[in-house]
Amino acid sequence: MFSKLKQDIPSGLVVFLVALPLCLGVALASGAPLLSGVISGVIGGVVVGILSHSNTSVSGPAAGLVTLVLAAIAGIGDYRSFLLAVFIAGFIQMIIGFLRGGFIATYIPSNVIQGLLASIGIILILKQIPHAVGFDVDPEEDFIFFQKDGENTFSELYNIIKYFSWGAVTIAVSSLALIIAYDKSKWKPLKFLPSPVLVILLGVFLNGIFQNYIPEWYLSQKHLVSIPNIKNWESVFFFPNFSAITQTKVWYYAITIAAFATLETLLNLDAVERIDPHKRLASPNRELVAQGIGNSLSGLIGGLPITSVIVRSSVNIYAGAESKFSTIFHGILLSISVVFFGSLLNLIPLSSLAVILIVTGFKLTNIKLYRSIYKKGNYQFLPFIATIVAIIFTDLLTGVLIGLSISFIFILKNNYKNPFSVETETLNIGETVRIELPNQVSFLNKASIKDTLWSLPENSKLIVDASNCNFIDHDILEVLEEFKTVVSVEKKIQLNLIGLKDSYELSDQVQFVNILDKEAQQKLTPDEILDFLKRGNERFVKGKWSEKYFKHQVNATAFGQNPIAVVLSCIDSRTSPEIIFDAGLGDIISIRIAGNIVNEEILGSLELSCAKIGTKLVVVLGHSNCGAVSSAIYALREGNIASVTKKIQKAIDESEKIIHPIQKENEHIFNHVVKANVKNSIEEILTNSPFLSEKVTSKEIKIVSGFYDTSSGEVQFFETAG
């Protein structure tokens, strides 16, 4: 905390100069004793500053609570009983902090927080322009849009003409020029001082010049900081009326103040973290405890409710604060200023402070912010703009609630559109709709899920997969139960409901499996079967395997089989046809032999598959990195291996024109031999099996060749016979 004093002391001084008139203005606007604002500013700076975990947040009396404080003082009836409500509110905040209620801050959308910052920037600009030109009437109206005198923020800009002061304008323009030049200058002999400090000194100096040489431009006391004289300490400190602790209104306003102060603190804390150049995080729970202690102490000695204040925090950050010492130092300065330096501080022109706040406002609401959020789309931009407009025309908390409401509408709309994935799979048994639920399924997804389920046509096949769900809201379980027991029954929808946990009190249900009966098998054409295999391999390559329900498939195939294809492939452990074609139990007859060669037994198995079992597609499948082909290329003849390698030799001989001894390991050449060997196997089938040759000629069955890439998992059907 003490390692960055060169940055923190000057920034603390700037925050103090800005905070002092703001503390007095909040007290005046709240109908409270004038120094009550300073008391709460001191406590917010020193006590909350020490206890807080934030490096840059500055606490004090909040303009956002002005209306509430006015209502509370009027509703309770006297100021001392109001202080009791503030005292109790502090304890409530401490309890919220100890119960870790600060988690609320993590659920506030970033576009709303950015809208809050931008709106504060606009308000600073609009409210400080009158002060910059010498219109310093009714400073208590600086915190509300609709003023008590019937004016508003925009109409007061028009009234500037009536109260225009050349002295204030000169100080404001000179101060603005100084800030721009000083911040852009690379040579800074006074770089240990932030530009706002120089602005204050310039304002005091120029007003002194006006007093002596241009009297008509001189700014009188109503245009300067005004710290009241302390005649006796009894007029400064007020103490709670503890006898009012049984009053219902005291507790009502205590809870209300605690709630509003908590929300505003969490909002401002999040906003401060967003503009912190180091993006440091502070514990919201510790912040609430610190704020609670500060509020109880403030209520105990006559101060106003305290929250984290975005205006002071923004000034603190842009003045170069690096640690919480800046906040604490500003509180110390507040405490001693009203006692020892009142006469000096009363020389500061309000137009000088106005320029500092206007510059801060422009930094908070710069055009780049609007462009960046606009590019993110309406989902982000509309709540952002709504928050800005609402805060300008109402107050911080009301505006944020409006922004949150609009953001929530977009969240509902977004959840309605994309709460789950819906895919239509074409399996052996026809089209199947698959709904895959996400990790978390809340009540926000109810409308979309219900619309999707209820809109399914009659006689559909539906899979609802909840395997990836860690949480399913009770409302969603009710929808699934209603669909399962009523809608699916009436519309004759076959439903597979899988992946449900026992704790959901809704069990899995499987009403259909991907198994063909004899009639469906015979209706399929060879080309349709080949298309099924291609789509199955596509699912395999993408990692989107269909649900197999093997236990149910065992029961479904116990008394017969109706496979769609017979695959002659290699014994290689990586080439299981059922897996690479994403097939279920009983879908494929798999004949596996080294090098996918053909002999009498293989021919007999193929004929049996087509003649007796009813398959209409024969696939001869080779693969990359085939060990049998490699053994044949290197003329491995040991034992019975020769019976395999001699069969493959024909493919090698056909390819010898492109094969050179030093090229045998070349992948392209190697795969050329594999594909030639597959072609030879098909020719041998057609030559040595009159039955299969006749069926191919009559187009009752089809024989195709395929090549499986063991590195990608993809099957390429590169040649078709028949």
C-alpha atoms as one frame of an Amber mdcrd trajectory, in Angstrom:
protein
   0.000   0.000   0.000   2.928   2.334   0.671   5.015   1.342  -2.357   3.329
   3.774  -4.776   3.190   6.974  -2.735   4.416   9.103  -5.665   1.250   8.193
  -7.551  -1.176   7.805  -4.643  -0.562  11.075  -2.789  -1.240  13.357  -5.804
  -4.239  11.264  -6.894  -5.589  11.311  -3.332  -5.298  15.094  -3.373  -7.273
  15.300  -6.624  -9.996  12.994  -5.287 -10.203  15.089  -2.122 -10.668  18.309
  -4.107 -13.465  16.713  -6.135 -15.042  14.844  -3.228 -15.310  17.821  -0.858
 -17.921  19.816  -2.799 -19.688  16.574  -3.722 -19.977  15.584  -0.053 -21.412
  18.974   0.794 -23.746  18.867  -2.205 -25.121  15.414  -1.329 -25.789  16.527
   2.256 -27.527  19.666   1.046 -29.632  17.729  -1.482 -30.551  15.121   1.154
 -31.894  17.672   3.609 -29.260  16.650   6.168 -26.812  18.820   8.166 -24.138
  20.133   5.779 -21.157  18.507   7.522 -22.851  15.099   7.634 -21.667  14.627
   4.060 -18.072  15.341   5.084 -18.351  12.930   8.024 -19.479  10.098   5.780
 -16.788  11.071   3.236 -14.090  10.773   5.915 -15.387   7.405   7.094 -15.728
   6.181   3.505 -12.166   7.225   2.765 -10.341   6.152   5.911 -12.353   3.342
   7.527 -13.810   1.701   4.430 -10.569   2.406   2.560  -8.553   0.442   5.127
 -11.008  -2.458   5.367 -11.840  -2.705   1.662 -10.085  -5.159  -0.637 -10.320
  -2.768  -3.601  -7.263  -0.780  -4.666  -9.118   2.013  -6.429 -12.718   2.221
  -5.175 -13.569   5.388  -3.246 -16.525   5.384  -0.855 -18.577   8.221   0.525
 -22.087   9.707   0.548 -23.822   8.589  -2.638 -25.804  10.826  -4.943 -27.836
   7.760  -5.927 -29.302   7.573  -2.418 -30.315  11.243  -2.175 -33.991  10.564
  -2.913 -34.063   7.643  -0.466 -32.409   9.693   2.306 -34.888  12.535   1.773
 -37.798  10.097   2.013 -36.312   8.339   5.055 -35.734  11.530   7.034 -39.267
  12.724   6.220 -40.818   9.310   6.874 -39.078   8.628  10.197 -39.638  12.163
  11.401 -36.292  13.259  12.877 -32.643  13.075  11.861 -31.405  11.187  14.955
 -33.888   8.367  14.411 -32.787   8.314  10.768 -29.194   7.826  11.974 -30.380
   4.738  13.871 -31.696   3.336  10.583 -28.288   3.960   8.962 -26.594   2.290
  11.954 -28.800  -0.805  11.617 -28.377  -0.837   7.818 -24.633  -1.191   8.344
 -25.121  -4.347  10.405 -27.437  -5.766   7.745 -24.737  -5.164   5.133 -22.174
  -6.912   7.305 -24.467  -9.922   7.595 -24.928  -9.994   3.801 -21.164  -9.897
   3.388 -20.543 -12.675   5.918 -23.207 -14.781   4.165 -21.337 -14.217   0.875
 -24.160 -12.288  -0.740 -21.686 -10.456  -2.949 -22.032 -13.191  -5.572 -24.903
 -11.087  -7.003 -22.294  -8.884  -8.675 -21.163 -11.717 -10.969 -24.642 -11.902
 -12.520 -24.763  -8.284 -13.687 -24.183  -8.229 -17.475 -21.140  -6.303 -18.657
 -23.197  -4.208 -21.088 -25.251  -2.863 -18.165 -22.081  -1.986 -16.220 -20.655
  -0.276 -19.296 -23.940   1.601 -19.667 -23.663   2.714 -16.054 -20.167   4.095
 -16.641 -21.151   5.818 -19.880 -24.263   7.374 -18.306 -22.271   8.698 -15.357
 -19.918  10.259 -17.871 -22.797  11.947 -19.704 -24.359  13.163 -16.443 -21.022
  14.622 -15.321 -20.711  16.502 -18.593 -24.297  17.781 -18.606 -24.359  18.739
 -14.916 -20.902  20.356 -14.848 -21.200  22.483 -17.991 -23.307  25.077 -16.070
 -20.638  25.259 -13.341 -17.937  25.622 -15.974 -19.578  28.809 -17.256 -20.534
  30.249 -13.874 -24.093  28.970 -13.381 -23.784  27.823  -9.760 -27.371  28.211
  -8.553 -28.907  25.354  -6.552 -25.924  22.962  -6.232 -28.196  20.412  -4.542
 -29.875  19.889  -7.929 -26.666  18.395  -9.378 -27.811  14.875  -8.558 -31.270
  14.586 -10.096 -32.768  15.044 -13.568 -36.130  16.554 -12.642 -35.354  19.379
 -10.235 -37.511  20.760  -7.458 -37.715  24.167  -9.135 -39.398  22.658 -12.193
 -36.246  22.662 -14.283 -34.351  19.624 -15.532 -30.836  18.803 -16.686 -31.437
  19.967 -20.267 -33.441  23.097 -19.476 -30.662  24.216 -17.127 -28.271  24.166
 -20.082 -30.520  26.740 -21.749 -30.552  28.857 -18.572 -26.775  29.204 -18.812
 -27.370  32.362 -20.835 -28.889  34.108 -17.799 -25.980  33.358 -15.472 -23.045
  33.446 -17.881 -19.700  34.530 -16.346 -16.645  35.417 -18.425 -14.410  34.756
 -15.451 -15.697  31.192 -15.032 -15.487  30.560 -18.786 -11.890  31.836 -18.909
 -10.889  29.611 -16.002 -12.677  26.607 -17.540 -11.170  27.044 -21.032  -7.686
  27.669 -19.598  -8.021  24.619 -17.348  -9.152  22.416 -20.221  -6.250  23.607
 -22.390  -3.845  22.911 -19.527  -5.138  19.356 -19.063  -4.899  18.574 -22.787
  -1.428  20.086 -23.179  -0.072  18.623 -19.943  -1.348  15.100 -20.573   0.010
  15.078 -24.152   3.344  16.667 -23.308   6.323  14.301 -23.130   8.299  16.786
 -21.050   6.734  17.072 -17.622   8.852  18.866 -15.048   5.958  18.456 -12.617
   5.107  14.892 -13.580   4.724  13.932  -9.930   1.587  16.122  -9.922  -1.453
  15.028 -11.938  -2.975  17.668 -14.196  -6.094  18.201 -11.991  -3.902  19.592
  -9.191  -2.401  22.110 -11.595  -5.916  22.981 -12.771  -6.945  23.848  -9.203
  -3.859  26.019  -8.709  -4.465  27.726 -12.063  -8.086  28.458 -11.144  -7.147
  30.043  -7.813  -4.393  32.061  -9.513  -6.609  33.359 -12.328  -9.402  34.324
  -9.952  -6.829  36.282  -7.915  -5.796  38.073 -11.102  -9.438  38.878 -11.835
  -9.945  40.244  -8.321  -7.084  42.706  -8.698  -7.217  43.594 -12.388 -10.577
  42.562 -13.897 -13.143  42.899 -11.080 -16.116  42.226 -13.350 -14.729  38.753
 -14.066 -13.993  37.943 -10.430 -15.856  34.916  -9.078 -17.538  35.651  -5.763
 -18.049  33.160  -2.953 -21.155  31.584  -4.471 -18.973  30.434  -7.380 -16.325
  28.941  -5.078 -16.052  25.917  -2.810 -17.944  26.678   0.384 -16.872  24.940
   3.594 -18.896  26.047   6.632 -17.154  27.354   9.712 -17.200  25.057  12.731
 -18.229  27.077  15.765 -18.560  24.125  18.151 -18.247  20.368  17.803 -21.758
  19.801  19.100 -23.048  21.264  15.841 -21.010  18.715  13.857 -21.755  15.347
  15.426 -25.226  13.877  15.949 -25.940  10.562  17.632 -28.673   7.988  16.965
 -31.891   7.914  18.918 -31.713   4.311  20.154 -35.096   4.646  21.840 -36.650
   4.496  18.339 -35.360   0.952  17.733 -38.856  -0.503  18.111 -40.332   1.715
  15.408 -41.394  -0.153  12.290 -40.399   2.726  10.005 -36.834   2.692  11.336
 -36.445  -0.984  10.435 -38.174  -0.509   7.094 -35.793   2.239   6.046 -32.813
   0.379   7.548 -33.528  -2.624   5.322 -34.203  -0.372   2.327 -30.984   1.602
   2.814 -28.998  -1.639   3.244 -30.489  -3.093   0.065 -29.912   0.016  -2.062
 -26.446   0.673  -0.640 -25.475  -2.956  -1.257 -26.669  -2.930  -4.861 -25.021
   0.397  -5.641 -21.763  -0.712  -4.040 -21.660  -3.963  -6.006 -22.480  -2.147
  -9.243 -19.832   0.494  -8.668 -17.244  -2.067  -7.578 -17.740  -3.989 -10.807
 -17.574  -0.761 -12.808 -14.390   0.347 -11.047 -12.720  -2.984 -11.805 -13.630
  -2.514 -15.459 -11.818   0.841 -15.786  -8.879  -0.145 -13.573  -5.882  -0.308
 -15.971  -4.546  -3.317 -14.037  -7.961  -5.080 -13.992  -7.560  -6.000 -10.315
 -10.406  -7.844  -8.652 -11.761  -7.133  -5.191 -13.790  -9.455  -2.997 -17.410
  -8.208  -3.104 -18.148  -9.946   0.205 -15.272  -8.207   1.977 -16.393  -4.947
   0.386 -19.882  -5.381   1.830 -18.459  -6.034   5.292 -16.273  -2.923   4.977
 -19.241  -0.854   3.774 -21.380  -2.218   6.598 -18.835  -1.212   9.233 -18.536
   2.200   7.575 -22.308   2.742   7.537 -22.745   1.703  11.163 -19.975   4.090
  12.213 -21.387   6.854   9.990 -24.832   6.448  11.524 -23.274   6.408  14.987
 -21.670   9.872  14.680 -24.093  11.719  12.381 -23.063  10.827   8.813 -25.033
   9.834   5.712 -25.253   6.341   4.173 -22.058   5.290   2.392 -21.511   3.376
  -0.820 -18.728   2.957  -3.324 -19.023   6.063  -5.544 -18.232   5.779  -9.233
 -17.503   9.493  -9.816 -14.823   9.694  -7.127 -13.481   6.264  -8.040 -13.194
   7.273 -11.705 -11.358  10.477 -10.816  -9.091   8.410  -8.557  -8.164   5.997
 -11.350  -7.681   8.647 -14.028  -5.532  10.673 -11.619  -3.122   7.725 -11.497
  -3.943   5.955  -8.206  -2.137   2.646  -7.762  -3.289   1.467  -4.322  -5.881
   2.065  -1.626  -3.591   4.608   0.048  -4.966   7.212  -2.361  -8.481   6.570
  -1.013  -7.312   6.685   2.599  -5.283   9.846   2.001  -8.292  11.609   0.478
 -10.282  10.747   3.623  -7.547  12.136   5.845  -7.506  15.350   3.844 -11.295
  15.636   4.165 -11.054  15.303   7.946  -8.429  18.010   8.426  -9.597  20.359
   5.683 -12.788  21.492   7.366 -10.849  22.263  10.531  -7.580  23.785   9.327
  -7.816  24.650   5.627 -11.371  25.867   5.166 -10.336  29.403   4.261  -7.837
  28.200   1.650 -10.169  25.644   0.086 -12.870  28.278  -0.187 -10.700  29.968
  -2.830 -11.147  27.124  -5.337 -13.489  28.014  -8.231 -16.253  25.530  -8.945
 -15.489  25.990 -12.653 -12.052  24.412 -12.078 -13.613  21.365 -10.443 -16.209
  21.251 -13.222 -13.497  20.898 -15.878 -11.906  17.993 -13.980 -15.270  16.219
 -13.822 -16.098  16.992 -17.475 -12.804  15.467 -18.599 -13.512  12.427 -16.428
 -16.962  12.239 -18.005 -15.518  12.156 -21.522 -13.173   9.358 -20.520 -16.111
   7.358 -19.187 -18.320   7.861 -22.239 -15.850   7.987 -25.134 -17.013   7.202
 -28.668 -14.817   4.073 -28.916 -16.944   2.445 -26.216 -20.139   2.964 -28.224
 -18.547   1.643 -31.416 -17.169  -1.484 -29.775 -20.484  -2.406 -28.149 -22.444
  -1.602 -31.337 -20.283  -4.079 -33.247 -21.312  -6.806 -30.797 -24.919  -6.600
 -32.006 -28.294  -5.598 -30.595 -28.081  -8.222 -27.867 -25.343  -6.110 -26.241
 -26.064  -2.643 -27.630 -29.755  -2.160 -26.798 -29.463  -2.931 -23.031 -26.361
  -0.710 -22.990 -28.222   2.254 -24.527 -31.326   1.599 -22.413 -29.220   1.708
 -19.242 -27.668   5.015 -20.273 -30.991   6.688 -21.100 -32.709   5.330 -17.983
 -29.963   6.483 -15.603 -29.867   9.960 -17.163 -33.629  10.441 -16.781 -34.077
   8.678 -13.409 -31.255   7.607 -11.095 -28.484   5.027 -10.965 -30.363   2.138
  -9.384 -33.584   2.640 -11.339 -31.631   2.934 -14.567 -29.622  -0.211 -13.874
 -32.789  -2.157 -13.070 -34.301  -1.035 -16.377 -31.121  -2.039 -18.193 -31.123
  -5.410 -16.425 -34.756  -5.972 -17.404 -34.042  -5.363 -21.088 -30.906  -7.478
 -20.912 -32.951 -10.241 -19.275 -35.427 -10.117 -22.176 -32.562 -10.719 -24.595
 -31.274 -13.542 -22.396 -34.714 -15.165 -22.500 -34.836 -14.733 -26.258 -31.372
 -16.206 -26.659 -32.223 -19.185 -24.442 -35.401 -19.697 -26.432 -33.402 -19.947
 -29.633 -30.425 -22.060 -28.631 -30.991 -24.126 -25.490 -30.187 -27.447 -27.171
 -29.160 -29.029 -30.448 -31.638 -30.714 -32.791 -30.445 -33.019 -35.550 -32.222
 -35.330 -37.939 -30.324 -38.588 -38.487 -31.103 -40.988 -41.307 -30.446 -44.449
 -39.880 -31.268 -47.909 -41.146 -34.749 -47.641 -39.715 -35.449 -44.239 -41.293
 -35.298 -40.636 -40.136 -34.710 -40.118 -36.433 -34.848 -36.768 -34.625 -32.150
 -36.368 -31.987 -32.342 -33.667 -29.286 -29.166 -33.294 -27.249 -29.611 -31.300
 -24.042 -26.772 -29.029 -22.804 -24.837 -29.192 -19.536 -27.348 -27.000 -17.677
 -31.055 -26.924 -18.542 -32.964 -24.236 -16.637 -36.564 -23.040 -16.648 -35.461
 -20.438 -19.216 -35.303 -23.264 -21.773 -38.814 -24.524 -21.048 -40.698 -22.716
 -23.818 -38.284 -23.686 -26.577 -38.045 -27.343 -25.531 -41.813 -27.632 -25.223
 -42.420 -26.019 -28.642 -39.920 -28.374 -30.264 -41.369 -31.522 -28.706 -45.011
 -30.623 -29.280 -44.359 -29.734 -32.946 -43.007 -33.169 -33.886 -45.176 -34.964
 -36.470 -47.031 -38.193 -35.745 -45.194 -41.519 -35.990 -41.802 -39.845 -35.487
 -38.808 -41.472 -33.904 -37.239 -39.244 -31.245 -34.092 -39.508 -29.132 -33.784
 -37.092 -26.194 -30.213 -37.383 -24.919 -29.508 -35.958 -21.461 -26.172 -37.743
 -21.022 -24.218 -34.458 -20.838 -26.548 -32.802 -18.310 -25.328 -32.001 -14.824
 -28.550 -30.192 -13.946 -32.100 -30.295 -15.282 -34.636 -27.928 -13.770 -37.819
 -29.460 -12.336 -39.924 -27.526 -14.866 -38.059 -29.242 -17.715 -38.533 -32.664
 -16.107 -42.277 -31.990 -15.966 -42.295 -31.149 -19.685 -40.444 -34.382 -20.500
 -42.807 -36.392 -18.299 -45.895 -34.880 -19.972 -44.480 -35.562 -23.416 -43.529
 -39.118 -22.474 -46.837 -40.098 -20.895 -49.336 -38.151 -23.008 -48.138 -36.436
 -26.184 -45.841 -39.183 -27.499 -48.527 -41.801 -26.832 -51.310 -39.877 -28.578
 -49.108 -38.966 -31.578 -47.579 -42.468 -31.728 -44.080 -41.062 -31.391 -41.446
 -43.649 -30.531 -39.361 -42.084 -27.772 -35.892 -42.892 -26.510 -35.222 -40.873
 -23.369 -31.664 -41.547 -22.213 -29.037 -40.195 -19.823 -31.361 -39.229 -16.957
 -30.014 -39.469 -13.425 -31.879 -41.272 -10.657 -32.218 -37.996  -8.748 -34.444
 -36.609 -11.512 -37.257 -39.018 -10.569 -37.677 -39.662 -14.291 -36.181 -42.846
 -15.683 -34.678 -43.628 -19.076 -37.015 -45.015 -21.693 -36.135 -46.810 -24.953
 -39.028 -47.599 -27.292 -37.087 -48.300 -30.502 -33.631 -49.516 -31.473 -31.737
 -49.214 -34.724 -32.473 -52.800 -35.824 -34.117 -53.828 -39.107 -36.704 -56.545
 -39.517 -36.718 -58.830 -42.544 -39.303 -56.772 -44.446 -37.408 -53.484 -43.988
 -34.130 -55.176 -44.916 -35.470 -56.426 -48.219 -36.957 -53.073 -49.168 -33.540
 -51.420 -49.105 -31.614 -51.117 -52.384 -27.820 -51.652 -52.606 -27.324 -47.932
 -53.230 -29.372 -47.004 -50.131 -27.308 -49.427 -48.062 -24.077 -47.921 -49.408
 -25.410 -44.482 -48.485 -26.057 -45.686 -44.908 -22.447 -46.854 -44.651 -21.136
 -43.536 -45.972 -23.197 -41.557 -43.476 -22.152 -43.878 -40.677 -18.482 -43.329
 -41.517 -19.104 -39.579 -41.635 -20.503 -39.712 -38.079 -17.493 -41.791 -37.023
 -15.029 -39.272 -38.464 -16.838 -36.346 -36.759 -17.122 -38.200 -33.446 -20.927
 -38.006 -33.502 -21.789 -41.659 -33.055 -25.431 -42.677 -32.903 -26.779 -44.220
 -29.725 -26.651 -48.033 -30.035 -28.596 -49.316 -27.002 -26.610 -52.565 -27.189
 -28.523 -54.166 -24.338 -31.783 -53.628 -26.213 -30.207 -54.683 -29.514 -29.212
 -58.003 -27.921 -32.863 -58.669 -27.140 -34.018 -57.459 -30.549 -31.597 -59.741
 -32.437 -31.845 -62.777 -30.156 -34.091 -64.737 -32.546 -32.778 -63.619 -35.920
 -30.572 -61.286 -37.900 -31.226 -58.988 -40.840 -27.915 -57.307 -41.667 -27.680
 -54.776 -44.465 -24.155 -55.510 -45.740 -21.281 -57.970 -45.652 -17.803 -56.487
 -45.308 -14.638 -58.357 -46.253 -11.809 -56.589 -44.461  -8.392 -57.150 -42.961
  -7.718 -58.597 -39.510  -6.002 -55.317 -38.548  -7.142 -54.320 -35.030  -7.948
 -50.779 -36.219 -10.412 -51.681 -38.950 -13.501 -53.041 -37.189 -16.325 -52.403
 -39.733 -19.035 -52.032 -37.069 -17.099 -49.155 -35.524 -15.844 -47.271 -38.590
 -19.336 -47.442 -40.164 -21.059 -46.567 -36.848 -23.198 -49.693 -37.133 -25.164
 -51.448 -34.451 -25.338 -55.052 -33.321 -26.615 -57.189 -36.209 -26.212 -54.511
 -38.914 -23.107 -55.928 -40.624 -21.690 -59.360 -41.363 -17.977 -58.937 -40.863
 -15.549 -61.319 -42.608 -11.982 -60.576 -41.606  -8.844 -62.118 -43.046  -5.284
 -60.849 -43.397  -4.946 -58.706 -46.513  -8.695 -59.059 -47.291  -7.824 -61.896
 -49.655 -10.298 -64.409 -51.102 -10.376 -68.203 -50.807 -13.046 -70.882 -51.011
 -14.149 -70.390 -47.421 -14.444 -66.631 -47.930 -16.493 -67.171 -51.101 -18.769
 -69.571 -49.270 -19.281 -67.046 -46.482 -20.105 -64.297 -48.982 -22.605 -66.478
 -50.835 -24.206 -67.557 -47.572 -24.568 -63.914 -46.522 -26.300 -62.917 -49.734
 -28.302 -66.057 -50.490 -29.522 -67.067 -47.052 -29.224 -64.010 -44.814 -30.358
 -61.431 -47.383 -27.530 -58.898 -47.636 -27.455 -56.904 -50.869 -24.111 -55.128
 -50.561 -20.618 -56.593 -50.438 -17.774 -54.295 -49.414 -14.135 -55.332 -49.881
 -12.218 -52.985 -47.611  -8.485 -52.334 -47.679  -6.641 -49.937 -45.420  -3.493
 -47.883 -45.101  -0.471 -49.273 -43.241  -1.622 -52.825 -43.948   0.751 -55.338
 -42.334  -0.174 -58.113 -44.769   0.623 -55.934 -47.792   3.883 -54.849 -46.169
   4.825 -58.481 -45.605   4.041 -59.263 -49.253   6.131 -56.341 -50.527   9.102
 -57.592 -48.516   8.428 -61.176 -49.648   7.766 -62.610 -46.216   7.146 -66.353
 -46.747   7.603 -67.948 -43.355   5.246 -70.802 -42.488   1.632 -70.357 -43.514
   2.072 -66.609 -43.977   2.964 -67.424 -47.585  -0.655 -68.392 -48.263  -1.557
 -64.782 -47.663   1.420 -62.938 -49.183   1.289 -65.001 -52.389  -2.299 -63.821
 -52.923  -1.177 -60.198 -52.594   1.811 -60.693 -54.912  -0.397 -60.167 -57.964
  -1.126 -56.586 -56.846   2.600 -56.016 -56.318   3.419 -57.358 -59.779   0.823
 -55.088 -61.348   2.339 -52.136 -59.535   6.034 -53.007 -60.039   6.412 -50.429
 -62.771   6.095 -47.665 -60.163   7.752 -49.534 -57.305  11.474 -49.161 -56.708
  13.270 -50.771 -53.741  14.058 -47.399 -52.203  10.424 -46.310 -52.683   8.766
 -49.215 -50.909   8.084 -47.119 -47.797   6.482 -44.359 -49.850   2.914 -44.013
 -48.597   1.428 -43.272 -52.016   3.070 -46.336 -53.586   2.142 -48.535 -50.626
  -1.528 -47.504 -50.790  -1.501 -48.101 -54.546  -0.698 -51.761 -53.840  -3.448
 -51.932 -51.191  -6.057 -50.630 -53.627  -4.832 -52.944 -56.407  -5.157 -55.864
 -53.997  -8.775 -54.888 -53.209  -9.520 -54.748 -56.938  -8.020 -58.194 -57.423
 -10.106 -59.612 -54.574 -13.294 -58.305 -56.222 -12.263 -59.795 -59.568 -11.613
 -63.127 -57.880 -15.052 -63.056 -56.250 -16.779 -62.401 -59.561 -14.662 -65.004
 -61.381 -14.952 -67.856 -58.879 -18.548 -67.292 -57.686 -21.092 -67.674 -60.491
 -23.860 -67.004 -57.951 -22.501 -63.629 -56.902 -21.547 -62.730 -60.485 -25.098
 -63.402 -61.641 -26.616 -61.366 -58.791 -24.301 -58.455 -59.577 -25.170 -58.590
 -63.264 -28.887 -58.557 -62.472 -28.269 -55.651 -60.050 -29.809 -57.556 -57.146
 -26.616 -57.026 -55.199 -23.647 -54.729 -55.519 -19.959 -55.231 -54.761 -17.939
 -52.136 -53.932 -14.324 -51.565 -52.988 -13.250 -49.256 -50.212 -10.079 -47.839
 -48.706  -9.868 -46.984 -45.007  -7.374 -44.309 -43.921  -6.176 -45.310 -40.450
  -4.906 -41.781 -39.748  -8.149 -39.895 -40.472 -10.790 -42.621 -39.988 -12.305
 -41.860 -43.398 -13.450 -44.564 -45.824 -13.142 -43.787 -49.527 -15.278 -45.847
 -51.884 -13.062 -45.467 -54.900 -14.437 -48.151 -57.244 -17.791 -49.850 -57.699
 -18.507 -53.173 -59.374 -21.922 -54.162 -60.631
